[in-house]
Amino acid sequence: MSEENLPQSINISGGQNSNVQIGGIAGQDQTVNQTQQIGTDGMEAQLTKADVVGLITQLEDLLQGAELPKSGASKALRHLETAKEEVQAKKPDKDYAAKSLKKATTVLKEAGETVAAGSSLWSKVKPIVEKITPWLGVATGFFL
C-alpha cells in the first residue's frame, strides 16, 4: 500500500476564535500554517483628526464637570491637553498622544478608586477612550 501525501487546508474565520485545536493523523507528515489578522472594524479609517480632538474635548468636559480632587483633575486635564495638541500636529506622534492619554486615564482611574464620583466618571470616560484607541493604533487594554 503506497502512502500518499494528501494536502489539507483548514480555514477558520470569524470575530473571535479561542481554544481552536487542529489535529492530524499520528505518524503522518503534517504542516500547519496559522495566520492571524487583527482588525479594528474600520474605526481607524472612519475617525479623522477632528473627530479625535472632539473626543478628547468630550473627555475634558466630563472631567471639568466631575467632582474630583482639584490636583488630580488639573493633572489629568494637562495630560489631555498634551494629547490633543499632539493629535492636532501636522504629523502627529500617535504613540506620544497615546501615552499622554494613558497618563490622564490613570489619574482618572486612581481618582475613581478614592472618590465615589470618580467611578461613575470612569464609566463615561471608558467608551470615549475605546473610540480613540484604533486611531492611535493601540489596544483598548493599553488604557484599561
C-alpha positions as CSV (number, residue, x, y, z in Angstrom):
1,M,0.0,0.0,0.0
2,S,1.5,3.3,-1.0
3,E,1.3,6.3,1.3
4,E,0.1,9.4,-0.5
5,N,0.5,12.8,1.0
6,L,-2.9,14.4,0.6
7,P,-3.0,18.2,1.0
8,Q,-5.2,19.5,3.7
9,S,-6.5,23.0,4.1
10,I,-8.3,24.4,7.1
11,N,-9.7,27.9,7.1
12,I,-11.0,29.3,10.4
13,S,-12.5,32.8,10.3
14,G,-14.8,34.9,12.4
15,G,-14.7,37.6,15.0
16,Q,-13.1,35.6,17.7
17,N,-11.7,32.1,17.8
18,S,-10.4,30.6,21.1
19,N,-9.3,27.1,22.1
20,V,-9.0,26.1,18.5
21,Q,-7.4,22.7,18.1
22,I,-6.1,21.4,14.8
23,G,-5.1,17.8,14.8
24,G,-3.9,15.3,12.3
25,I,-3.3,11.6,12.0
26,A,-0.4,10.4,14.1
27,G,2.7,9.3,12.2
28,Q,2.0,11.3,9.0
29,D,3.7,14.4,7.9
30,Q,1.7,17.5,8.7
31,T,2.2,21.2,8.2
32,V,0.1,23.8,9.9
33,N,0.3,27.4,8.9
34,Q,-1.6,29.9,11.0
35,T,-2.2,33.5,10.0
36,Q,-3.9,35.9,12.4
37,Q,-5.3,39.2,11.2
38,I,-6.4,41.6,13.8
39,G,-8.7,44.4,12.5
40,T,-10.1,47.5,14.1
41,D,-13.6,47.2,12.5
42,G,-12.7,50.1,10.2
43,M,-12.9,52.6,13.1
44,E,-9.4,53.9,12.5
45,A,-10.3,54.8,8.9
46,Q,-13.5,56.4,10.0
47,L,-12.0,58.8,12.6
48,T,-10.4,62.0,11.5
49,K,-8.0,64.2,13.5
50,A,-11.0,66.5,14.1
51,D,-13.0,63.5,15.4
52,V,-10.2,62.5,17.8
53,V,-9.8,66.1,19.0
54,G,-13.6,66.3,19.6
55,L,-13.5,63.1,21.6
56,I,-10.6,64.4,23.8
57,T,-12.6,67.6,24.2
58,Q,-15.5,65.5,25.5
59,L,-13.2,63.9,28.0
60,E,-12.0,67.4,29.1
61,D,-15.7,68.5,29.5
62,L,-16.5,65.4,31.6
63,L,-13.5,65.9,33.8
64,Q,-14.3,69.6,34.4
65,G,-17.8,68.7,35.4
66,A,-16.8,66.0,37.8
67,E,-16.3,66.3,41.5
68,L,-12.8,65.2,41.7
69,P,-9.9,66.5,43.9
70,K,-8.6,69.6,42.2
71,S,-5.0,68.4,42.0
72,G,-5.9,65.2,40.2
73,A,-8.3,66.9,37.9
74,S,-5.9,69.5,36.8
75,K,-3.2,66.9,36.3
76,A,-5.5,64.8,34.1
77,L,-6.5,68.0,32.1
78,R,-2.9,68.8,31.4
79,H,-2.3,65.3,30.0
80,L,-5.5,65.6,27.9
81,E,-4.4,68.9,26.6
82,T,-1.0,67.5,25.6
83,A,-2.7,64.6,23.8
84,K,-5.0,67.0,22.0
85,E,-2.1,69.2,20.9
86,E,-0.2,66.2,19.6
87,V,-3.2,65.0,17.6
88,Q,-3.6,68.4,16.0
89,A,0.1,68.5,15.0
90,K,0.9,68.4,11.3
91,K,2.5,65.0,11.7
92,P,1.0,63.7,15.0
93,D,3.1,61.3,17.0
94,K,0.3,58.9,17.9
95,D,2.5,57.0,20.4
96,Y,3.1,60.2,22.3
97,A,-0.6,61.1,22.2
98,A,-1.5,57.6,23.4
99,K,1.0,57.9,26.3
100,S,-0.4,61.3,27.3
101,L,-4.0,59.9,27.2
102,K,-2.9,56.9,29.2
103,K,-1.5,59.2,31.9
104,A,-4.8,61.1,32.0
105,T,-6.8,57.9,32.3
106,T,-4.5,56.6,35.0
107,V,-5.2,59.7,37.0
108,L,-8.9,59.3,36.5
109,K,-8.9,55.7,37.5
110,E,-6.9,56.4,40.6
111,A,-9.4,59.2,41.5
112,G,-12.2,56.8,40.9
113,E,-10.8,54.4,43.4
114,T,-10.8,57.1,46.1
115,V,-13.9,59.2,45.2
116,A,-17.4,57.8,44.5
117,A,-17.9,60.4,41.8
118,G,-14.8,59.0,40.0
119,S,-16.2,55.6,39.4
120,S,-19.3,57.0,37.6
121,L,-16.9,59.3,35.7
122,W,-14.8,56.3,34.5
123,S,-18.0,54.6,33.2
124,K,-18.5,57.7,31.0
125,V,-14.8,58.1,30.0
126,K,-14.2,54.4,29.1
127,P,-16.4,54.4,25.9
128,I,-14.8,57.6,24.6
129,V,-11.3,56.2,25.1
130,E,-12.4,53.0,23.3
131,K,-13.4,55.0,20.3
132,I,-10.0,56.8,20.2
133,T,-7.7,53.8,20.6
134,P,-8.0,52.5,17.0
135,W,-6.9,55.8,15.6
136,L,-3.9,55.9,18.0
137,G,-3.0,52.4,16.9
138,V,-3.1,50.9,20.4
139,A,-5.3,48.3,22.0
140,T,-8.0,49.4,24.4
141,G,-6.3,47.3,27.1
142,F,-3.4,49.8,26.9
143,F,-5.7,52.3,28.8
144,L,-7.7,50.0,31.0
